Amino acid sequence: MIKPIPVLEMTGVCKRYDSSGAEFGRTATPVLSNVNLSVSEGEFVAIVGFSGSGKTTLISLLAGLLESDTGGVLFRGKEIDGPGPERGVVFQSYSLMPWLSVAGNIALAVNQVASKDGRQVRRERVDHYIDMVGLSHARDRKPAELSGGMRQRVAVARALAMRPDVLLLDEPLSALDALTRARLQDELSSISQQENKTIILITNDVDEALLLADRVIALTPAPTATLGKQFKVTIPHPRDRAAMNHNDEFIASRAAITRHLLALSETRTHQAKQDSAAPNVIPFHRNQVNESARKLPKAVIDAGKSHVQSRYLQFSDLSKVYPTAHGDLTVVKGFDLTMDKGEFVTLIGHSGCGKSTVLSMAAGLNPISSGSVVLDGLHVKGAGTERAVVFQSPSLMPWLSAFDNVMLGVEQVYPNASPAERRDVVEYYLMRVGLMDSMQRLAQELSNGMQQRVGIARAFALSPKLLLLDEPFGMLDSLTRWELQDVLMDVWARTQVTTVCVTHDVDEAILLADRVVMMSNGPEARVGNVMSVDLPRPRSREELMAHRDYYAYREELLEFLEAYQGGANPPAEVLNAITAKRLDRQQHEALQLP
């Protein structure tokens, strides 16, 4: 029997980039080494790897946008010599023509590959893919008038509209909200199955890989990254997100891939962690004052004391209204939540449901329309250093070092500390987030993950009464996000600061929280449901996946999001049934224990 020729094949591919050496002229930086890949007709392959390990270089080589130094890339047995319409590619960063509309950008591609079709046929093809990515309402808008996520949807639609033999996808859904991402995942799955389309997907989302792929391949860490261990996925299509939480193969594969990636992560060079004690300096708004603070003025010590433990943070009938040309728009209405001191709560819900609006009002960055936010017995009015915020982008001063970016806040919060004591505070928190050796590097020289570490260090260095996190890891790859979640949990465990974290990530919500607050859709968003997470601390990702209750919690959150999908407003009995299902599952699994 003759073995079929692979659709796409890489054999012994190596790639290096030249860079200028300080003393010896040009040097070669190895990126990929001895990459071998064979993809069959109609196969869906997902490749997961670390940030900076050469994933985009790999896709560029397959697309013919780069030439390998050694080895070759074959399409149906013939070596490629550049890009071609049979290989559609979508990168993480979109490349749209700014002077063309959404329809114009997609039509540009369709007209190139379907020039023999009639005008009406081509227009219908463009409209079909615009509708597929949910942009019919914006078909005549230019890229500058679109959000980042909407631009990425245009790039995905453009690649799909070309109907290539092979789709090469470099994290195309990473910038999208959870609802749009799920919709496009379903479309990719449908295209793969119905059209027998060959797809290679670069992703940092293990769930996305398992939802879509026939085979998951791990890319080893840089430098000289290569394709490593492979995981076959035989779960029948179509694969339902919530139902997969009951599928033994999904649970086992997810745990195996995650363990493998965590093991690869440990092989990377990490900055040494030192187990040192926190500096003995008390900020002027510290909640508890120890004996070493007696040197501070009595008024400062008294002001820093707090007798509040329960109801430490209260959101009472909180609402936010924005005036518009068509009347008032109520984004959040009647948001009620009470937190005890030291509690960690995550907010989850679909994009536009008002999560960040609630957070910004708690931070004092957005005026409250009605209701109140009370922290430690005082109404929140305007921003203050007793509330630290970490955004999706850390907003560092690029011309300052990591050390100086953290010191900016420390100088404001520790007015009675000596310069040496302030330095101790900064160095301690930079050490805790793994940046001791990089603290004098300029912020602009740091990777996105390292910059976010600085942002976390800066927030904790303020010793705040309340820590507010607005999707702090949303722009990072999964593996970097896992590392920073560990950093966050480690520092939080030492401080027990009261924390509210906005996230789209179901697993992140469970991993971090004492309670997960699920918000209804906007406008007039409110608390839809609250799920207490009764899992032991300290938590690790691997231990969490092995816990008998983990997938029950996960299923509840996924079903909650599904209940609100498409702007739905499910009745209380539907939400109560979802919670009851989780409780029944937990009770059943508890009875199975020996």
C-alpha positions in Angstrom: 0.0 0.0 0.0 1.4 3.4 -1.0 1.7 5.8 1.9 -0.1 9.1 1.1 2.1 12.2 0.6 1.7 14.6 3.6 0.0 17.9 2.8 2.7 19.8 4.7 6.1 18.5 5.8 9.2 20.0 7.6 12.4 18.0 7.6 15.5 18.9 9.7 14.6 22.6 9.7 16.9 25.0 11.6 16.6 28.8 11.8 18.9 31.4 13.2 18.7 35.1 13.3 21.8 37.4 12.8 22.3 40.1 15.4 25.0 42.6 16.1 27.6 41.6 18.7 29.1 44.2 20.9 32.7 43.2 20.3 32.8 40.6 17.5 30.5 42.0 14.8 27.6 39.8 13.8 26.5 36.8 15.8 23.9 34.1 15.1 21.1 33.5 17.6 19.6 30.0 17.2 15.8 29.9 17.3 14.6 26.5 15.9 16.7 23.4 15.6 16.0 20.1 13.8 12.3 20.6 13.5 10.5 17.7 11.9 6.7 17.7 11.2 4.4 15.7 8.9 0.8 16.8 8.6 -1.8 14.6 6.8 -4.7 15.7 4.7 -7.6 17.0 6.9 -5.5 16.8 10.1 -5.9 19.4 12.8 -2.6 19.9 14.6 -2.1 22.2 17.6 1.3 23.3 18.7 1.8 24.7 22.2 4.9 26.4 23.5 6.6 29.1 25.5 6.7 32.8 24.7 9.8 33.5 22.6 10.3 29.9 21.7 10.0 30.4 17.9 6.3 29.7 17.3 5.8 32.6 14.9 9.1 31.7 13.2 7.7 28.2 12.7 4.5 29.5 11.1 6.4 31.9 8.9 8.6 29.1 7.6 5.5 27.0 6.8 3.9 30.0 5.1 7.0 30.6 3.0 7.6 34.0 4.5 11.0 32.9 5.8 13.7 30.6 4.5 15.2 28.0 6.7 19.0 27.8 7.2 19.0 24.1 6.8 16.3 21.5 6.0 13.2 22.1 4.0 9.5 22.7 3.9 7.4 20.7 1.4 3.8 21.2 0.3 2.3 18.1 -1.2 5.8 16.8 -1.8 7.2 19.9 -3.5 9.5 22.3 -1.8 8.0 25.7 -1.3 9.7 28.8 -2.6 7.6 31.5 -1.0 4.0 32.3 0.1 1.0 30.9 -1.9 -2.8 31.1 -1.8 -3.0 27.4 -0.9 -1.6 28.3 2.6 -3.7 30.9 4.4 -2.0 32.5 7.4 -3.3 34.5 10.4 -0.8 36.0 12.8 -1.4 37.2 16.4 -0.8 40.8 15.1 -3.2 41.7 12.3 -2.1 43.4 9.1 -5.0 45.3 7.7 -5.1 48.0 5.0 -6.0 51.1 7.0 -7.7 52.9 4.1 -10.1 50.0 3.4 -13.2 49.0 5.3 -13.8 45.6 6.9 -15.5 44.4 3.7 -12.8 46.0 1.5 -10.0 44.2 3.4 -11.7 40.8 3.0 -12.7 41.5 -0.6 -9.0 42.3 -1.4 -8.1 38.7 -0.6 -11.2 37.2 -2.2 -10.6 39.1 -5.5 -7.1 37.7 -5.6 -8.1 34.0 -5.3 -11.5 34.0 -6.9 -11.0 36.5 -9.8 -12.9 34.1 -12.2 -16.1 34.2 -10.1 -18.7 36.8 -10.8 -19.0 40.0 -8.7 -22.1 38.8 -6.9 -20.6 35.4 -6.0 -17.5 37.2 -4.6 -19.7 39.6 -2.6 -21.7 36.8 -1.1 -18.4 35.1 -0.1 -17.2 38.3 1.6 -20.5 38.7 3.4 -20.5 35.1 4.6 -17.2 35.4 6.4 -18.0 38.9 7.8 -21.1 37.4 9.3 -19.2 34.4 10.5 -16.9 36.5 12.7 -19.8 38.7 13.9 -18.9 41.9 12.1 -21.9 42.5 9.9 -22.7 45.7 11.9 -19.2 47.0 11.2 -18.6 46.0 7.6 -18.2 49.6 6.4 -15.9 50.7 9.2 -12.2 51.3 8.8 -9.6 49.5 11.0 -8.9 52.7 13.0 -12.6 52.6 14.1 -12.3 49.0 15.4 -11.1 47.6 18.7 -8.1 45.3 18.7 -10.3 42.2 19.0 -12.5 43.3 16.1 -9.4 43.8 13.9 -8.3 40.3 14.7 -11.7 39.0 13.7 -11.2 40.7 10.3 -7.8 39.0 9.9 -9.4 35.6 10.7 -12.3 36.2 8.2 -9.9 37.3 5.5 -7.9 34.1 5.8 -11.0 31.9 5.9 -12.5 33.7 2.9 -9.5 32.7 0.7 -10.5 29.0 1.3 -6.9 27.7 1.3 -5.9 24.1 1.4 -4.0 24.7 4.6 -4.8 27.2 7.4 -1.8 28.4 9.4 -2.9 30.1 12.6 -0.5 31.9 14.9 -2.6 32.5 18.1 -5.3 34.2 16.1 -7.9 34.2 18.9 -5.7 35.4 21.8 -6.9 39.0 21.7 -10.6 38.1 21.5 -13.2 38.0 24.3 -14.3 34.6 25.5 -17.6 34.6 23.6 -16.2 35.6 20.2 -13.3 33.2 20.8 -15.7 30.3 21.5 -17.7 31.2 18.4 -14.6 31.2 16.2 -13.3 28.0 17.8 -16.6 26.3 16.8 -16.3 27.7 13.3 -12.7 26.3 13.0 -13.9 22.9 14.2 -16.8 23.0 11.7 -14.5 23.9 8.8 -12.0 21.2 9.8 -14.7 18.5 9.9 -17.0 19.5 7.1 -14.4 20.6 4.6 -11.7 18.2 5.7 -9.5 21.3 6.0 -5.9 20.9 7.1 -5.1 23.2 10.0 -2.0 24.0 12.0 -2.8 26.1 15.1 -0.3 27.8 17.4 -1.9 28.3 20.7 -0.9 28.7 24.4 -4.4 27.5 25.5 -4.4 23.8 26.4 -8.2 23.7 26.4 -8.3 25.3 22.9 -5.9 22.7 21.7 -7.9 19.8 23.1 -11.2 21.2 21.9 -10.0 21.4 18.3 -7.0 19.3 17.5 -6.4 15.7 16.5 -2.8 16.0 17.7 -1.2 18.3 20.2 2.6 18.9 20.0 4.8 20.7 22.6 7.4 23.1 21.4 10.5 22.9 23.7 11.8 26.2 25.2 14.2 28.5 23.4 16.9 28.7 22.3 17.2 25.9 19.7 13.5 25.0 20.2 12.2 21.9 18.5 9.0 19.9 18.4 8.9 17.5 21.3 6.3 15.3 22.9 3.1 14.6 21.0 -0.4 13.8 22.4 -3.0 12.1 20.3 -6.6 13.3 20.9 -9.3 10.8 20.0 -12.3 12.5 21.5 -15.1 12.4 18.9 -16.2 15.6 17.2 -18.0 17.8 17.8 -16.6 18.5 21.2 -18.8 20.3 23.7 -16.9 22.5 26.2 -19.0 21.8 29.2 -19.5 18.1 28.4 -15.7 17.6 28.1 -15.4 18.2 31.8 -17.0 14.7 32.2 -14.8 13.1 29.5 -12.1 10.9 31.0 -9.8 11.3 28.0 -10.1 15.1 28.2 -9.3 15.2 31.9 -6.4 12.8 31.5 -5.0 14.6 28.4 -5.3 18.0 30.0 -3.5 16.9 33.1 -0.7 15.2 31.0 -0.1 18.1 28.7 -0.1 20.6 31.6 2.3 18.5 33.6 4.6 18.2 30.6 4.6 22.0 30.0 5.2 22.7 33.6 8.1 20.3 33.6 9.5 22.0 30.5 9.1 25.3 32.2 11.2 24.1 35.1 14.1 23.4 32.7 14.3 27.0 31.8 16.7 29.3 33.5 15.0 31.0 36.4 16.4 33.6 38.6 17.2 32.2 42.0 14.6 32.8 44.6 15.7 33.8 48.1 13.7 33.0 51.1 14.1 36.3 53.0 11.8 38.1 55.3 9.9 41.2 54.4 11.6 44.5 55.3 10.6 45.8 58.7 8.9 49.0 57.5 5.3 50.0 58.2 3.4 52.1 55.7 1.3 54.9 57.2 -2.0 53.2 56.2 -1.0 49.7 57.3 -4.0 47.8 58.7 -2.0 46.2 61.5 0.9 47.8 63.3 3.5 45.7 65.1 5.9 46.5 67.9 8.6 47.7 65.5 6.4 50.6 64.4 6.4 52.3 67.9 8.9 54.8 66.6 6.1 56.2 64.3 4.0 59.1 65.6 1.0 58.0 67.7 -1.4 59.7 65.3 0.0 57.7 62.4 -0.2 54.4 64.3 -3.8 55.1 65.4 -4.8 56.0 61.8 -3.3 52.8 60.5 -5.2 50.5 62.9 -8.3 48.6 61.7 -10.8 46.8 63.8 -12.9 45.7 60.8 -12.6 42.1 59.8 -16.0 41.1 58.4 -17.8 43.4 55.9 -14.3 44.9 55.2 -15.3 45.8 51.6 -18.9 46.6 50.7 -20.4 47.2 47.3 -23.9 48.5 48.1 -26.5 49.0 45.2 -23.7 50.2 43.0 -24.6 51.6 39.6 -22.9 53.3 36.7 -24.7 55.4 34.1 -23.1 57.0 31.1 -24.9 59.8 29.2 -25.1 59.2 25.4 -26.6 60.9 22.4 -29.5 58.4 22.6 -30.1 58.8 26.3 -28.5 57.4 29.5 -26.8 54.0 29.3 -26.8 52.0 32.5 -23.8 49.7 32.4 -24.0 48.4 36.0 -27.2 48.4 38.1 -27.6 47.3 41.7 -24.3 45.5 42.1 -24.2 44.1 45.7 -21.2 42.3 47.2 -19.7 42.1 50.7 -16.1 40.8 51.3 -14.3 40.0 54.5 -10.8 41.2 55.2 -8.2 39.1 53.5 -10.6 37.5 51.0 -9.8 36.9 47.3 -12.7 37.3 44.9 -12.7 36.9 41.2 -15.2 38.5 38.8 -16.1 36.6 35.6 -18.6 37.2 32.8 -18.9 38.0 29.1 -17.1 41.1 27.6 -19.1 44.2 28.2 -20.8 43.0 31.4 -19.3 45.8 33.5 -16.5 43.9 35.4 -13.9 46.5 34.7 -16.4 49.3 35.4 -17.0 47.8 38.9 -13.3 47.6 39.5 -12.6 51.2 38.3 -15.3 52.5 40.6 -13.7 50.6 43.5 -10.3 52.1 42.5 -11.8 55.6 42.6 -10.9 56.1 38.9 -14.5 56.2 37.7 -17.2 58.2 39.5 -20.0 56.2 41.1 -23.5 57.1 39.7 -25.4 55.7 42.7 -24.8 53.4 45.6 -21.5 53.2 47.4 -18.2 51.4 47.9 -17.0 51.2 51.5 -13.5 50.1 52.4 -12.5 49.6 56.0 -15.4 51.7 57.2 -14.7 54.6 54.8 -16.5 55.6 51.6 -14.4 55.4 48.4 -14.1 58.9 47.0 -11.4 59.3 44.3 -8.1 57.3 43.9 -5.8 56.6 46.9 -2.7 54.7 47.7 -4.6 52.4 50.0 -6.0 50.8 46.8 -3.5 49.4 44.4 -4.4 48.5 40.8 -2.8 46.2 38.3 -4.1 46.6 34.7 -3.8 44.3 31.7 -1.0 46.6 30.7 1.3 47.5 33.6 1.7 51.2 32.5 5.3 51.6 33.5 7.5 54.6 32.9 9.6 53.2 30.0 12.5 55.5 30.7 12.8 54.4 34.3 14.3 51.1 35.6 12.2 48.4 37.2 13.5 49.6 40.6 12.6 53.2 40.0 9.1 52.3 38.7 8.4 50.6 42.0 10.1 53.3 44.1 7.7 55.9 42.7 4.9 54.5 44.8 7.0 53.5 47.8 8.1 57.1 48.2 4.5 58.2 48.5 3.4 55.4 50.9 6.3 55.3 53.3 6.7 59.0 54.2 8.5 58.3 57.5 10.9 55.6 56.3 14.6 56.2 55.6 16.0 55.8 52.0 17.6 52.5 53.1 14.2 51.2 54.4 12.5 52.2 51.2 15.1 50.5 49.1 14.6 47.4 51.2 10.9 47.4 50.4 11.5 47.8 46.6 14.2 45.1 46.5 12.1 42.7 48.6 9.1 42.8 46.2 11.2 42.7 43.1 13.0 39.7 44.5 9.6 38.0 45.3 8.5 38.4 41.6 11.9 37.0 40.4 13.4 40.3 39.1 16.3 40.8 41.5 18.8 40.5 38.7 16.9 42.8 36.4 15.8 45.6 38.7 18.2 48.1 37.1 17.1 47.4 33.6 14.8 50.0 31.9 11.2 49.1 31.6 11.3 49.3 27.8 14.0 46.6 27.8 11.8 44.1 29.6 9.5 41.5 28.0 5.7 41.8 28.5 5.9 39.2 31.2 8.7 40.9 33.1 6.9 44.2 32.9 3.8 42.7 34.4 6.0 41.3 37.2 7.1 44.9 37.9 3.5 45.9 38.0 2.7 43.2 40.5 5.7 44.2 42.7 4.7 47.8 42.5 1.1 47.1 43.7 2.2 44.9 46.6 4.9 47.4 47.6 2.2 49.9 48.4 1.0 47.5 51.1 -2.6 48.4 50.1 -5.8 47.7 52.0 -7.3 46.6 48.7 -5.6 45.0 45.6 -7.6 45.4 42.3 -6.5 43.3 39.3 -8.0 44.0 35.9 -7.2 40.9 33.8 -3.5 41.3 34.8 -2.4 38.3 32.7 -4.8 38.7 29.8 -2.1 39.7 27.2 0.4 37.0 28.2 0.8 33.5 26.8 -0.6 30.7 29.0 2.8 29.5 30.3 3.9 33.0 31.3 0.5 33.5 32.8 0.8 30.3 34.9 4.2 31.5 36.2 2.8 34.9 37.2 -0.3 33.3 38.8 2.2 31.4 41.0 4.0 34.6 41.8 0.8 36.4 42.6 -0.4 33.5 44.9 2.9 33.4 46.6 3.0 37.1 47.4 -0.7 37.2 48.3 -0.2 34.3 50.7 2.4 36.4 52.6 0.3 39.6 52.7 -3.3 38.3 52.8 -4.4 41.6 51.2 -8.1 41.8 50.3 -8.2 41.3 46.5 -10.7 41.6 43.6 -9.6 40.2 40.3 -11.4 40.6 36.9 -10.7 37.7 34.6 -12.1 35.9 31.5 -10.2 32.7 32.4 -12.3 30.1 34.1 -9.3 28.2 35.4 -7.7 31.4 36.7 -10.9 32.3 38.5 -11.0 29.0 40.3 -7.2 28.8 41.0 -7.0 32.3 42.7 -10.4 32.8 44.4 -12.1 32.1 47.7 -15.3 33.0 45.8 -16.1 33.5 42.1 -18.6 36.2 41.4 -20.4 35.6 38.1 -21.9 38.7 36.5 -24.9 38.9 34.2 -24.7 40.5 30.8 -24.8 44.3 30.4 -26.4 46.7 30.1 -27.7 46.9 33.7 -25.3 44.1 34.7 -25.5 42.8 38.3 -24.3 39.8 40.3 -25.7 36.8 38.6 -24.4 34.1 40.9 -21.7 33.6 43.5 -19.7 30.3 43.8 -17.6 29.6 46.9 -14.4 27.7 46.1 -13.7 25.2 48.9 -10.3 24.0 47.7 -7.3 23.9 50.0 -4.5 26.5 50.0 -1.8 26.9 49.0 -2.9 25.8 45.5 -0.9 24.6 42.6 -2.3 24.0 39.1 -1.3 20.4 39.0 -2.8 19.6 42.4 -5.9 21.5 41.5 -6.5 19.4 38.4 -6.1 16.2 40.5 -8.7 17.4 43.1 -12.0 15.6 42.9 -14.1 18.9 43.0 -12.1 20.9 40.5 -14.0 19.9 37.3 -17.3 20.3 39.1 -16.4 24.0 39.8 -15.2 24.3 36.2 -18.3 22.9 34.7 -20.5 25.3 36.7 -18.6 28.4 35.5 -18.7 27.2 31.9 -22.4 26.4 32.1 -23.1 29.8 33.7 -21.3 31.6 30.8 -23.2 29.5 28.3 -26.5 30.4 30.0 -25.7 34.1 29.4 -24.5 33.6 25.9 -25.8 35.8 23.1 -27.2 38.4 25.5 -29.5 36.0 27.3 -30.9 36.8 30.7 -31.6 33.4 32.3 -34.1 33.2 35.2 -33.0 32.4 38.7 -34.2 28.8 38.5 -31.8 28.1 35.6 -28.8 29.4 37.5 -29.9 27.6 40.7 -30.1 24.3 38.6 -26.5 24.9 37.4 -25.3 25.2 41.0 -27.4 22.2 42.1 -25.8 20.1 39.4 -22.3 21.0 40.7 -23.3 20.2 44.3 -24.8 16.9 43.2 -21.6 16.0 41.3 -19.4 16.9 44.3 -21.6 14.8 46.6 -21.5 11.9 44.2 -17.7 12.0 43.8 -17.3 12.2 47.6 -19.3 9.0 47.9 -16.9 7.3 45.5 -13.9 7.9 47.8 -12.5 4.8 49.4 
